[in-house]
């Protein structure tokens, strides 16, 4: 479960970074 949480956290962090980049681009 801990591993899954880490994976979700990593994915969330990447997604948030991508979203921030999109907002900056817009």
PDBQT receptor file of N, H, CA, C and O in Angstrom, charges set to zero:
ATOM      1  N   UNK A   1       0.838  -1.193   0.000  1.00  0.00    +0.000 N 
ATOM      2  CA  UNK A   1       0.000   0.000   0.000  1.00  0.00    +0.000 C 
ATOM      3  C   UNK A   1       0.887   1.264   0.000  1.00  0.00    +0.000 C 
ATOM      4  O   UNK A   1       0.602   2.253  -0.674  1.00  0.00    +0.000 OA
ATOM      5  N   UNK A   2       1.960   1.182   0.778  1.00  0.00    +0.000 N 
ATOM      6  H   UNK A   2       2.191   0.378   1.325  1.00  0.00    +0.000 HD
ATOM      7  CA  UNK A   2       2.846   2.351   0.836  1.00  0.00    +0.000 C 
ATOM      8  C   UNK A   2       3.425   2.648  -0.549  1.00  0.00    +0.000 C 
ATOM      9  O   UNK A   2       3.553   3.804  -0.952  1.00  0.00    +0.000 OA
ATOM     10  N   UNK A   3       3.769   1.579  -1.262  1.00  0.00    +0.000 N 
ATOM     11  H   UNK A   3       3.665   0.640  -0.935  1.00  0.00    +0.000 HD
ATOM     12  CA  UNK A   3       4.321   1.773  -2.601  1.00  0.00    +0.000 C 
ATOM     13  C   UNK A   3       3.298   2.423  -3.520  1.00  0.00    +0.000 C 
ATOM     14  O   UNK A   3       3.633   3.289  -4.328  1.00  0.00    +0.000 OA
ATOM     15  N   UNK A   4       2.044   1.996  -3.386  1.00  0.00    +0.000 N 
ATOM     16  H   UNK A   4       1.772   1.293  -2.729  1.00  0.00    +0.000 HD
ATOM     17  CA  UNK A   4       0.988   2.554  -4.224  1.00  0.00    +0.000 C 
ATOM     18  C   UNK A   4       0.823   4.044  -3.911  1.00  0.00    +0.000 C 
ATOM     19  O   UNK A   4       0.631   4.863  -4.810  1.00  0.00    +0.000 OA
ATOM     20  N   UNK A   5       0.900   4.376  -2.630  1.00  0.00    +0.000 N 
ATOM     21  H   UNK A   5       1.055   3.711  -1.899  1.00  0.00    +0.000 HD
ATOM     22  CA  UNK A   5       0.745   5.769  -2.217  1.00  0.00    +0.000 C 
ATOM     23  C   UNK A   5       1.873   6.613  -2.830  1.00  0.00    +0.000 C 
ATOM     24  O   UNK A   5       1.648   7.728  -3.301  1.00  0.00    +0.000 OA
ATOM     25  N   UNK A   6       3.089   6.055  -2.810  1.00  0.00    +0.000 N 
ATOM     26  H   UNK A   6       3.273   5.150  -2.427  1.00  0.00    +0.000 HD
ATOM     27  CA  UNK A   6       4.218   6.784  -3.385  1.00  0.00    +0.000 C 
ATOM     28  C   UNK A   6       3.990   7.012  -4.870  1.00  0.00    +0.000 C 
ATOM     29  O   UNK A   6       4.250   8.097  -5.390  1.00  0.00    +0.000 OA
ATOM     30  N   UNK A   7       3.501   5.980  -5.549  1.00  0.00    +0.000 N 
ATOM     31  H   UNK A   7       3.289   5.098  -5.127  1.00  0.00    +0.000 HD
ATOM     32  CA  UNK A   7       3.243   6.101  -6.984  1.00  0.00    +0.000 C 
ATOM     33  C   UNK A   7       2.202   7.182  -7.244  1.00  0.00    +0.000 C 
ATOM     34  O   UNK A   7       2.353   7.989  -8.161  1.00  0.00    +0.000 OA
ATOM     35  N   UNK A   8       1.144   7.197  -6.433  1.00  0.00    +0.000 N 
ATOM     36  H   UNK A   8       1.021   6.541  -5.687  1.00  0.00    +0.000 HD
ATOM     37  CA  UNK A   8       0.088   8.197  -6.605  1.00  0.00    +0.000 C 
ATOM     38  C   UNK A   8       0.650   9.585  -6.341  1.00  0.00    +0.000 C 
ATOM     39  O   UNK A   8       0.329  10.538  -7.051  1.00  0.00    +0.000 OA
ATOM     40  N   UNK A   9       1.481   9.695  -5.326  1.00  0.00    +0.000 N 
ATOM     41  H   UNK A   9       1.742   8.921  -4.749  1.00  0.00    +0.000 HD
ATOM     42  CA  UNK A   9       2.061  10.994  -4.998  1.00  0.00    +0.000 C 
ATOM     43  C   UNK A   9       2.938  11.482  -6.156  1.00  0.00    +0.000 C 
ATOM     44  O   UNK A   9       2.901  12.655  -6.528  1.00  0.00    +0.000 OA
ATOM     45  N   UNK A  10       3.727  10.559  -6.717  1.00  0.00    +0.000 N 
ATOM     46  H   UNK A  10       3.757   9.607  -6.415  1.00  0.00    +0.000 HD
ATOM     47  CA  UNK A  10       4.597  10.938  -7.827  1.00  0.00    +0.000 C 
ATOM     48  C   UNK A  10       3.766  11.377  -9.034  1.00  0.00    +0.000 C 
ATOM     49  O   UNK A  10       4.064  12.385  -9.675  1.00  0.00    +0.000 OA
ATOM     50  N   UNK A  11       2.721  10.605  -9.330  1.00  0.00    +0.000 N 
ATOM     51  H   UNK A  11       2.478   9.786  -8.809  1.00  0.00    +0.000 HD
ATOM     52  CA  UNK A  11       1.864  10.941 -10.463  1.00  0.00    +0.000 C 
ATOM     53  C   UNK A  11       1.175  12.281 -10.224  1.00  0.00    +0.000 C 
ATOM     54  O   UNK A  11       1.065  13.104 -11.133  1.00  0.00    +0.000 OA
ATOM     55  N   UNK A  12       0.714  12.491  -8.999  1.00  0.00    +0.000 N 
ATOM     56  H   UNK A  12       0.802  11.823  -8.260  1.00  0.00    +0.000 HD
ATOM     57  CA  UNK A  12       0.032  13.747  -8.663  1.00  0.00    +0.000 C 
ATOM     58  C   UNK A  12       0.996  14.925  -8.827  1.00  0.00    +0.000 C 
ATOM     59  O   UNK A  12       0.633  15.970  -9.367  1.00  0.00    +0.000 OA
ATOM     60  N   UNK A  13       2.225  14.737  -8.353  1.00  0.00    +0.000 N 
ATOM     61  H   UNK A  13       2.520  13.887  -7.915  1.00  0.00    +0.000 HD
ATOM     62  CA  UNK A  13       3.210  15.811  -8.449  1.00  0.00    +0.000 C 
ATOM     63  C   UNK A  13       3.505  16.131  -9.912  1.00  0.00    +0.000 C 
ATOM     64  O   UNK A  13       3.593  17.299 -10.293  1.00  0.00    +0.000 OA
ATOM     65  N   UNK A  14       3.657  15.091 -10.728  1.00  0.00    +0.000 N 
ATOM     66  H   UNK A  14       3.586  14.143 -10.419  1.00  0.00    +0.000 HD
ATOM     67  CA  UNK A  14       3.924  15.318 -12.144  1.00  0.00    +0.000 C 
ATOM     68  C   UNK A  14       2.742  15.991 -12.811  1.00  0.00    +0.000 C 
ATOM     69  O   UNK A  14       2.913  16.909 -13.614  1.00  0.00    +0.000 OA
ATOM     70  N   UNK A  15       1.543  15.537 -12.480  1.00  0.00    +0.000 N 
ATOM     71  H   UNK A  15       1.404  14.791 -11.828  1.00  0.00    +0.000 HD
ATOM     72  CA  UNK A  15       0.350  16.113 -13.090  1.00  0.00    +0.000 C 
ATOM     73  C   UNK A  15       0.210  17.579 -12.686  1.00  0.00    +0.000 C 
ATOM     74  O   UNK A  15      -0.116  18.435 -13.509  1.00  0.00    +0.000 OA
ATOM     75  N   UNK A  16       0.462  17.851 -11.405  1.00  0.00    +0.000 N 
ATOM     76  H   UNK A  16       0.727  17.156 -10.737  1.00  0.00    +0.000 HD
ATOM     77  CA  UNK A  16       0.336  19.232 -10.935  1.00  0.00    +0.000 C 
ATOM     78  C   UNK A  16       1.368  20.122 -11.644  1.00  0.00    +0.000 C 
ATOM     79  O   UNK A  16       1.071  21.259 -12.010  1.00  0.00    +0.000 OA
ATOM     80  N   UNK A  17       2.560  19.597 -11.828  1.00  0.00    +0.000 N 
ATOM     81  H   UNK A  17       2.801  18.673 -11.531  1.00  0.00    +0.000 HD
ATOM     82  CA  UNK A  17       3.598  20.374 -12.505  1.00  0.00    +0.000 C 
ATOM     83  C   UNK A  17       3.189  20.649 -13.952  1.00  0.00    +0.000 C 
ATOM     84  O   UNK A  17       3.367  21.756 -14.460  1.00  0.00    +0.000 OA
ATOM     85  N   UNK A  18       2.634  19.616 -14.612  1.00  0.00    +0.000 N 
ATOM     86  H   UNK A  18       2.489  18.717 -14.200  1.00  0.00    +0.000 HD
ATOM     87  CA  UNK A  18       2.196  19.788 -15.993  1.00  0.00    +0.000 C 
ATOM     88  C   UNK A  18       1.079  20.824 -16.067  1.00  0.00    +0.000 C 
ATOM     89  O   UNK A  18       1.056  21.664 -16.967  1.00  0.00    +0.000 OA
ATOM     90  N   UNK A  19       0.152  20.754 -15.107  1.00  0.00    +0.000 N 
ATOM     91  H   UNK A  19       0.171  20.071 -14.376  1.00  0.00    +0.000 HD
ATOM     92  CA  UNK A  19      -0.959  21.704 -15.111  1.00  0.00    +0.000 C 
ATOM     93  C   UNK A  19      -0.423  23.115 -14.919  1.00  0.00    +0.000 C 
ATOM     94  O   UNK A  19      -0.864  24.049 -15.588  1.00  0.00    +0.000 OA
ATOM     95  N   UNK A  20       0.517  23.264 -14.015  1.00  0.00    +0.000 N 
ATOM     96  H   UNK A  20       0.875  22.505 -13.471  1.00  0.00    +0.000 HD
ATOM     97  CA  UNK A  20       1.091  24.588 -13.772  1.00  0.00    +0.000 C 
ATOM     98  C   UNK A  20       1.765  25.103 -15.045  1.00  0.00    +0.000 C 
ATOM     99  O   UNK A  20       1.678  26.290 -15.361  1.00  0.00    +0.000 OA
ATOM    100  N   UNK A  21       2.436  24.212 -15.773  1.00  0.00    +0.000 N 
ATOM    101  H   UNK A  21       2.507  23.248 -15.517  1.00  0.00    +0.000 HD
ATOM    102  CA  UNK A  21       3.099  24.608 -17.013  1.00  0.00    +0.000 C 
ATOM    103  C   UNK A  21       2.062  25.047 -18.044  1.00  0.00    +0.000 C 
ATOM    104  O   UNK A  21       2.264  26.020 -18.772  1.00  0.00    +0.000 OA
ATOM    105  N   UNK A  22       0.944  24.310 -18.094  1.00  0.00    +0.000 N 
ATOM    106  H   UNK A  22       0.780  23.520 -17.504  1.00  0.00    +0.000 HD
ATOM    107  CA  UNK A  22      -0.115  24.668 -19.044  1.00  0.00    +0.000 C 
ATOM    108  C   UNK A  22      -0.681  26.044 -18.715  1.00  0.00    +0.000 C 
ATOM    109  O   UNK A  22      -0.923  26.860 -19.604  1.00  0.00    +0.000 OA
ATOM    110  N   UNK A  23      -0.886  26.288 -17.427  1.00  0.00    +0.000 N 
ATOM    111  H   UNK A  23      -0.689  25.625 -16.704  1.00  0.00    +0.000 HD
ATOM    112  CA  UNK A  23      -1.424  27.598 -17.023  1.00  0.00    +0.000 C 
ATOM    113  C   UNK A  23      -0.427  28.694 -17.401  1.00  0.00    +0.000 C 
ATOM    114  O   UNK A  23      -0.820  29.755 -17.885  1.00  0.00    +0.000 OA
ATOM    115  N   UNK A  24       0.848  28.437 -17.181  1.00  0.00    +0.000 N 
ATOM    116  H   UNK A  24       1.168  27.575 -16.788  1.00  0.00    +0.000 HD
ATOM    117  CA  UNK A  24       1.872  29.432 -17.514  1.00  0.00    +0.000 C 
ATOM    118  C   UNK A  24       1.890  29.675 -19.026  1.00  0.00    +0.000 C 
ATOM    119  O   UNK A  24       2.045  30.806 -19.486  1.00  0.00    +0.000 OA
ATOM    120  N   UNK A  25       1.729  28.591 -19.786  1.00  0.00    +0.000 N 
ATOM    121  H   UNK A  25       1.603  27.672 -19.412  1.00  0.00    +0.000 HD
ATOM    122  CA  UNK A  25       1.708  28.722 -21.239  1.00  0.00    +0.000 C 
ATOM    123  C   UNK A  25       0.508  29.541 -21.676  1.00  0.00    +0.000 C 
ATOM    124  O   UNK A  25       0.613  30.390 -22.561  1.00  0.00    +0.000 OA
ATOM    125  N   UNK A  26      -0.645  29.279 -21.044  1.00  0.00    +0.000 N 
ATOM    126  H   UNK A  26      -0.730  28.589 -20.325  1.00  0.00    +0.000 HD
ATOM    127  CA  UNK A  26      -1.859  30.006 -21.404  1.00  0.00    +0.000 C 
ATOM    128  C   UNK A  26      -1.697  31.468 -21.012  1.00  0.00    +0.000 C 
ATOM    129  O   UNK A  26      -2.607  32.269 -21.226  1.00  0.00    +0.000 OA
TER     130      UNK A  26
